[in-house]
């Protein structure tokens, strides 16, 4: 079914037309997106790599109109695309959730210092018993220990850290949708997409795979000919590499929208305790809930982590009540509301959730931390 475009588009913000300075525009009421914008974002969430002609056909506009609309959204920071992979190498990567406590007045300095750490997928300033929650990918537990002990633990302003690792990630943000498209249109866009879970990844990526991935993280909608030109290889080689990455589910594509414009402005993370024998059944139902952005099984005292987007702060209690009714065996032990999602899927955001810039997601390496670890090992080799 072809979606009909609304005839009347929203007018531009009166604050903007009045020529107010940027610092005042940031606090003014947002210019609302119109229905075509929301439909376009949903289409790209459903099939991020679809051709503009295909997207335009579904939306009832021509390809150039769809492309222009998308350029306007990205230039304003209202929506953006991201591509990353954590499924590389011979072993399954470690996904860690790190809580960081900061000294008074130091939170923003700490966040700015770690924003470009490439393995940090998400950085959130939250309410409750921790200041920052980090989602990070590591090749192994030793690298997680090195990062926490020799990077985070030595930063000025960091007073404490606590880490948990995921034993399973049941769903993540690439699967969340605005759901503005009708089912027929979604099926039309999604029919050629491969399953996104589980991800096998690339067991032995080479230098060309890495260079190609870094270009895709800038803009994965670049034509193969353009990627080939930048890599100095043939388009056939690029297509062959891309086909292999897609067959092995090595790449995660996402289309994101600024949370304050999404209709779901409240992000809440819940930590729960579920009986081990019931976890599989509970998570299978949690990932089908409309609000769910992330669901993971964890090590530690709270064996379940759930991040949801809600319509309002008043919905937090109602959502927890629904969980209690549906899963009486699940205990919600803690919760935190995101105050500022400083980084999502490798992209740095402003306090309203608008896009600022991207940081390619790769495993972390830092010579200084390696040297500090080597120095500690030398000390441990000498008996006291």
C-alpha positions in Angstrom: 0.0 0.0 0.0 1.3 3.5 -0.9 1.2 6.0 1.9 -0.6 9.2 1.1 1.4 12.4 1.8 -0.3 15.1 3.9 -1.2 18.1 1.8 -0.4 20.7 4.4 3.2 21.0 5.8 4.0 22.6 9.1 5.2 26.1 9.0 8.7 27.1 10.2 9.2 28.1 13.8 8.5 31.8 14.5 11.5 31.9 16.8 13.7 30.8 13.9 12.2 33.3 11.4 12.7 36.1 14.0 16.5 35.5 13.7 17.2 34.7 17.4 20.7 33.7 18.2 21.6 30.1 18.4 21.8 30.0 22.2 18.2 31.1 22.4 17.0 28.9 19.6 18.3 25.9 21.5 15.8 26.7 24.3 12.9 27.7 22.0 10.1 25.3 21.2 11.1 22.8 18.6 10.0 23.1 15.0 7.7 20.0 14.7 8.3 17.5 12.0 5.5 16.9 9.6 3.9 13.5 8.8 6.1 13.0 5.7 9.2 13.4 7.9 8.0 10.8 10.3 7.1 8.4 7.5 10.5 8.9 5.9 12.3 8.2 9.2 10.2 5.1 9.7 11.0 3.9 6.2 14.7 4.3 6.8 14.4 2.5 10.2 12.7 -0.3 8.4 15.2 -0.5 5.5 18.2 1.8 6.0 19.9 1.0 2.7 16.8 1.1 0.5 17.1 3.1 -2.7 15.5 6.6 -2.7 13.3 5.5 -5.5 11.9 2.6 -3.5 11.4 4.8 -0.4 9.7 7.5 -2.5 7.4 4.9 -4.0 6.3 3.7 -0.6 5.8 7.3 0.6 4.0 8.5 -2.5 6.7 11.0 -3.5 9.5 11.0 -6.0 13.0 10.0 -5.1 14.5 13.5 -5.2 11.8 14.7 -2.8 12.7 11.9 -0.3 16.4 12.6 -0.6 15.9 16.4 -0.1 13.7 15.7 2.9 16.3 13.5 4.4 19.1 16.0 3.8 17.1 18.7 5.6 16.5 16.4 8.6 20.2 15.5 8.9 21.4 19.1 8.5 19.1 20.1 11.4 20.3 17.2 13.5 16.8 15.8 13.8 17.6 12.4 12.3 20.7 10.5 11.3 22.0 7.2 10.1 24.6 5.1 11.9 26.6 1.9 11.0 28.7 -0.1 13.4 29.9 -3.6 14.1 30.9 -5.3 17.3 30.9 -8.7 15.8 34.5 -8.9 14.5 37.4 -11.3 15.3 37.5 -15.0 16.2 35.6 -14.6 19.5 32.3 -13.1 20.5 32.9 -9.6 21.8 32.2 -8.6 25.4 29.3 -6.1 25.9 29.7 -4.3 29.1 27.6 -1.8 31.0 29.7 0.5 33.2 28.3 2.8 35.9 30.4 5.8 36.7 30.2 8.0 39.7 31.7 11.5 39.3 32.9 14.1 41.8 30.7 17.1 42.2 31.1 19.4 39.2 33.2 16.9 37.2 30.5 15.0 35.3 30.6 17.0 32.1 34.4 17.1 32.0 34.5 13.3 32.4 31.9 12.9 29.6 33.8 15.2 27.3 37.0 13.3 28.0 35.5 9.9 27.1 33.2 10.9 24.3 35.7 9.9 21.6 36.6 6.6 23.1 35.6 4.5 20.1 34.3 1.4 21.9 31.8 3.4 23.9 28.6 2.8 22.0 26.4 4.8 24.4 27.0 7.4 27.1 24.1 8.5 29.3 23.8 11.0 32.1 21.1 9.5 34.3 19.2 10.0 37.6 19.7 7.8 40.6 22.6 6.0 42.2 25.1 6.6 39.3 26.0 9.6 37.2 26.9 8.0 33.9 26.0 4.7 32.3 28.3 3.5 29.5 27.6 0.7 27.0 30.9 -0.6 25.6 32.3 -3.4 23.4 35.6 -5.2 24.2 37.4 -8.0 22.5 37.8 -9.8 25.8 37.5 -9.4 29.6 41.2 -8.4 29.9 40.6 -5.3 27.8 37.5 -4.4 29.9 39.7 -4.7 33.0 42.4 -2.6 31.4 39.9 0.1 30.4 38.2 0.3 33.8 41.4 0.2 35.8 43.8 2.2 33.6 41.6 4.6 31.7 38.3 5.3 33.6 39.7 4.8 37.1 42.5 7.3 36.5 40.5 10.1 35.0 40.3 13.2 37.2 36.7 13.5 38.5 35.9 9.8 38.4 35.2 8.6 42.0 34.0 5.1 41.4 33.0 2.6 38.6 31.0 -0.6 38.6 30.9 -3.0 35.7 28.6 -5.8 34.5 28.8 -7.8 31.3 25.9 -9.0 29.2 25.5 -12.7 29.0 23.0 -12.1 26.1 21.7 -9.0 24.3 18.1 -9.9 23.3 17.4 -6.7 21.4 18.9 -3.3 20.8 18.0 0.1 19.3 18.3 -0.8 15.7 15.1 -2.8 15.9 13.0 0.1 17.4 10.6 1.8 15.0 8.4 4.9 15.0 5.8 2.7 13.4 4.3 5.4 11.2 4.1 3.1 8.1 1.2 0.7 7.5 2.1 -3.0 7.6 2.0 -3.4 3.7 4.5 -0.6 3.3 6.8 -2.0 6.0 6.6 -5.4 4.3 7.5 -3.9 0.9 10.6 -2.2 2.4 11.7 -5.1 4.6 11.2 -8.0 2.2 14.8 -8.1 1.0 16.3 -7.6 4.4 18.3 -10.5 6.1 17.6 -11.4 9.7 19.5 -9.1 12.1 19.8 -11.6 15.1 21.9 -13.4 15.9 25.0 -11.8 14.4 27.8 -14.1 13.4 30.2 -11.4 12.4 33.5 -11.4 10.6 35.9 -14.0 12.1 39.0 -12.6 10.5 38.6 -9.1 9.1 41.6 -7.7 7.2 42.8 -4.1 6.7 40.4 -3.5 3.7 37.4 -4.7 5.7 38.4 -2.2 8.4 38.8 0.7 6.0 35.5 -0.2 4.3 33.7 -0.3 7.7 35.1 3.1 8.6 33.8 4.6 5.4 30.4 3.0 6.0 30.3 4.5 9.4 30.5 7.9 7.8 27.7 7.2 5.3 26.6 3.7 4.5 24.4 4.9 1.7 27.4 5.9 -0.4 27.3 4.1 -3.8 29.8 1.2 -4.2 31.6 3.2 -6.9 32.2 6.0 -4.5 33.5 3.6 -1.8 35.7 1.9 -4.4 37.2 5.3 -5.4 38.0 6.2 -1.8 39.5 2.8 -1.1 41.5 2.5 -4.3 39.9 -0.8 -5.3 37.3 -1.9 -7.9 33.5 -1.5 -7.3 33.3 -5.3 -7.8 35.6 -5.8 -4.8 33.6 -3.4 -2.7 30.3 -5.2 -3.6 31.9 -8.6 -2.8 33.1 -7.4 0.6 29.7 -5.9 1.4 27.9 -9.0 0.4 30.1 -11.0 2.7 29.5 -8.6 5.6 25.8 -8.8 5.1 25.7 -12.6 4.8 27.5 -12.8 8.1 25.4 -10.1 9.8 28.5 -8.1 10.6 27.0 -4.6 10.3 24.4 -3.0 12.4 22.5 -0.2 10.5 20.4 2.3 12.4 18.2 5.3 11.7 17.7 7.5 14.7 15.5 10.4 15.5 16.1 13.1 18.1 14.3 11.8 21.1 12.4 15.0 21.9 10.8 14.8 18.4 10.1 11.1 18.5 6.9 11.2 20.6 8.8 9.1 23.1 10.9 11.7 25.0 11.4 9.7 28.3 14.2 7.0 28.3 14.2 4.8 31.4 16.5 2.0 32.2 15.3 -0.7 34.6 17.4 -3.3 36.4 15.5 -6.4 37.4 15.8 -9.8 39.0 14.2 -12.7 37.3 14.4 -16.4 38.2 17.0 -18.1 36.0 14.5 -20.6 34.7 12.1 -17.9 33.6 14.5 -15.4 32.0 14.2 -16.8 28.5 10.4 -16.6 28.6 10.3 -13.1 30.1 12.9 -11.6 27.7 11.1 -13.2 24.7 8.0 -11.2 25.7 9.8 -8.0 26.7 11.5 -7.6 23.3 8.1 -7.6 21.7 6.8 -4.7 23.8 6.4 -1.4 21.9 8.5 0.6 24.3 11.6 -1.6 24.5 14.8 -0.2 23.1 17.3 -2.6 24.8 17.0 -5.8 26.7 20.0 -7.7 28.0 20.8 -10.5 30.5 23.5 -9.5 32.9 26.1 -10.8 35.3 25.8 -9.4 38.9 22.9 -9.1 41.4 20.5 -7.8 38.8 20.3 -10.3 36.0 18.1 -8.3 33.6 18.5 -4.8 32.1 15.7 -3.1 30.2 15.7 0.3 28.5 12.4 1.7 27.3 11.2 4.9 25.7 7.9 6.3 27.1 5.5 9.1 26.2 5.8 10.9 29.5 7.3 10.7 33.0 3.9 9.8 34.3 4.0 6.6 32.3 7.0 5.2 34.3 4.8 4.0 37.1 2.1 2.7 34.7 4.8 0.8 32.7 6.2 -0.8 35.9 2.6 -1.8 36.9 2.1 -3.5 33.6 5.4 -5.4 34.1 4.3 -6.5 37.6 1.0 -7.7 36.3 2.4 -9.5 33.3 5.6 -10.9 35.0 4.8 -11.3 38.8 8.1 -13.3 39.2 10.1 -10.3 37.9 11.3 -7.8 40.5 12.3 -4.3 39.4 15.2 -3.5 41.7 16.3 -0.1 40.4 15.5 2.4 37.7 17.2 5.5 36.1 15.8 8.2 33.8 18.2 9.5 31.1 18.8 13.3 31.6 21.1 13.6 28.6 22.0 10.8 26.1 25.4 12.2 25.2 26.2 9.4 22.8 24.0 6.8 21.0 25.3 4.1 18.7 28.6 6.0 18.2 27.0 9.5 17.7 27.4 12.5 20.0 24.2 14.3 20.8 23.2 17.6 22.3 20.9 17.8 25.4 17.8 17.7 23.3 19.0 14.6 21.5 20.0 16.3 18.3 22.9 15.0 16.3 26.3 16.7 16.6 28.9 14.3 15.1 29.8 10.6 14.7 32.5 8.6 16.3 33.2 5.3 14.5 32.7 2.3 16.8 35.9 0.2 17.1 37.7 -1.6 19.8 39.7 0.6 22.2 43.4 0.8 22.3 45.6 3.2 24.3 49.3 2.9 24.6 49.3 4.7 27.9 47.0 2.2 29.5 49.1 -0.7 28.0 52.3 0.8 29.5 50.6 1.3 32.9 49.4 -2.3 32.9 52.9 -3.5 31.9 54.4 -1.5 34.8 51.9 -3.2 37.2 52.8 -6.6 35.9 56.5 -5.8 36.5 55.7 -5.0 40.1 53.7 -8.2 40.5 56.6 -10.2 39.3 58.8 -9.1 42.2 58.0 -10.7 45.5 57.6 -8.4 48.4 
